[in-house]
Amino acid sequence: MSEQHLVEVVRHAFTAGLLVLLPVLLVGLAVGIVTGLVQAASGVHEPIVGFVPKLVAMAVAAVVALPWMVERLAELLREIATGP
Protein backbone atom coordinates (compact mmCIF):
# COMPACT_ATOMS: atom_id res chain seq x y z
CA MET A 1 0.00 0.00 0.00
CA SER A 2 1.53 3.26 -1.08
CA GLU A 3 1.71 6.30 1.13
CA GLN A 4 -0.62 8.23 -1.18
CA HIS A 5 -3.22 5.45 -1.07
CA LEU A 6 -3.01 5.30 2.73
CA VAL A 7 -3.59 9.05 3.01
CA GLU A 8 -6.57 8.76 0.67
CA VAL A 9 -8.05 5.88 2.71
CA VAL A 10 -7.69 7.80 5.98
CA ARG A 11 -9.24 10.92 4.45
CA HIS A 12 -12.15 8.92 3.06
CA ALA A 13 -12.64 7.11 6.39
CA PHE A 14 -12.69 10.40 8.27
CA THR A 15 -15.29 11.97 5.97
CA ALA A 16 -17.39 8.79 6.01
CA GLY A 17 -17.30 8.74 9.80
CA LEU A 18 -18.47 12.34 9.98
CA LEU A 19 -21.22 11.63 7.46
CA VAL A 20 -22.42 8.62 9.46
CA LEU A 21 -22.53 10.59 12.72
CA LEU A 22 -24.19 13.64 11.21
CA PRO A 23 -27.87 12.57 11.59
CA VAL A 24 -27.48 11.75 15.28
CA LEU A 25 -25.56 14.94 15.98
CA LEU A 26 -28.11 17.09 14.15
CA VAL A 27 -30.96 15.55 16.15
CA GLY A 28 -29.02 16.21 19.35
CA LEU A 29 -28.44 19.81 18.31
CA ALA A 30 -32.10 20.40 17.43
CA VAL A 31 -33.40 18.84 20.65
CA GLY A 32 -30.78 20.72 22.66
CA ILE A 33 -31.86 24.05 21.18
CA VAL A 34 -35.55 23.35 21.79
CA THR A 35 -34.87 22.14 25.32
CA GLY A 36 -32.74 25.19 26.02
CA LEU A 37 -35.49 27.51 24.80
CA VAL A 38 -38.08 25.73 26.95
CA GLN A 39 -35.78 25.89 29.98
CA ALA A 40 -35.13 29.57 29.43
CA ALA A 41 -38.83 30.32 29.05
CA SER A 42 -39.88 28.30 32.09
CA GLY A 43 -37.01 29.20 34.39
CA VAL A 44 -36.16 25.55 35.10
CA HIS A 45 -32.39 25.20 34.80
CA GLU A 46 -31.77 21.64 35.91
CA PRO A 47 -29.11 19.88 33.79
CA ILE A 48 -31.02 16.58 33.81
CA VAL A 49 -34.03 18.25 32.18
CA GLY A 50 -31.85 19.12 29.19
CA PHE A 51 -29.90 15.88 29.13
CA VAL A 52 -32.61 13.21 29.18
CA PRO A 53 -34.65 14.40 26.17
CA LYS A 54 -31.46 14.86 24.16
CA LEU A 55 -30.24 11.39 25.10
CA VAL A 56 -33.55 9.74 24.20
CA ALA A 57 -33.84 11.62 20.89
CA MET A 58 -30.28 10.75 19.90
CA ALA A 59 -30.84 7.08 20.77
CA VAL A 60 -34.00 7.00 18.65
CA ALA A 61 -32.20 8.73 15.78
CA ALA A 62 -29.37 6.21 15.99
CA VAL A 63 -31.79 3.28 15.87
CA VAL A 64 -33.72 4.77 12.95
CA ALA A 65 -30.56 5.63 10.98
CA LEU A 66 -28.71 2.42 11.86
CA PRO A 67 -29.36 0.56 8.57
CA TRP A 68 -28.14 3.55 6.58
CA MET A 69 -25.10 3.94 8.85
CA VAL A 70 -24.13 0.29 8.50
CA GLU A 71 -24.50 0.47 4.71
CA ARG A 72 -22.21 3.52 4.51
CA LEU A 73 -19.57 1.85 6.68
CA ALA A 74 -19.82 -1.41 4.72
CA GLU A 75 -19.36 0.58 1.51
CA LEU A 76 -16.23 2.19 2.98
CA LEU A 77 -14.83 -1.19 3.96
CA ARG A 78 -15.55 -2.60 0.49
CA GLU A 79 -13.67 0.31 -1.09
CA ILE A 80 -10.72 -0.20 1.25
CA ALA A 81 -10.64 -3.96 0.64
CA THR A 82 -10.65 -3.66 -3.14
CA GLY A 83 -7.72 -1.27 -3.01
CA PRO A 84 -6.27 0.64 -5.94
N, C-alpha and C positions, 0 to 999 in steps of 0.2 A: 504494500500500500504506500503510495507516494505521499509526500508531505502535503502537496496541494490537494490531493483527494481527502486526506484526513481533515484538513482545515474545512473543506467543503462539507464533509459529513457532520462535523461539529456544528458548523453554522446552520445547516439544515435541521439538525436535531434541536438546537436552541430555538429556532423559529417555530418548529413543530410543537415543541413543549409549550411555548407561549400561546400558540393558537389553541391547543387543547385545553389550557387552563382559562382561557379568556371567557367562556360562557359562565363559569362558576364565579369568577372574579367580578364580572359585570353584575350578576345577580346580587352578590354581596355588597357591591357599591350602591346599587339602587335601593336595596333594603336598608342599608346603613343610612343613606340620605333621608329616606322616608321616616325611619325610626328616630333619627336625630331631629327632624322637624316636629314630629309628634312630641318628643321629649321636651323640646324647647317651648312648644305651645302649651303643654300641660304643666310644666314646671317639675316633672319627675326626672331626676338625674341619676338614677341608679344604673350602674354599668351592666348589671344582669338584664335589665329591660332592653338594652340595645344589643346585647350579645346573643341572647336566645333566639329571637326572630331571625337574625342574620345567620346563625348556625343552622337552623332548621331550613331556611330558604336555600342556603348553599348546598346542604345535603340533598335536598330535593332536586336542585338543578344538576348536581353531579349524577344522581341516579337517572334522571331523564336524559342527560347528554352522554351517558356512559357508552352506549353502542357506537355513537359517532366518535367519541374519544378513542375507543379501542380500535376502530377502523383506521383512524388517522395514524395511530402509533404502529399498527400492523403495516400500513403502507410505508411508513418510514423505515421499519425494519426490513421490509422487502427490498426497498431501494438500496439500503446498506449492504444487504446480503448479495445482491446481484453485482454490486461493484461497478467499476468503470468498464 
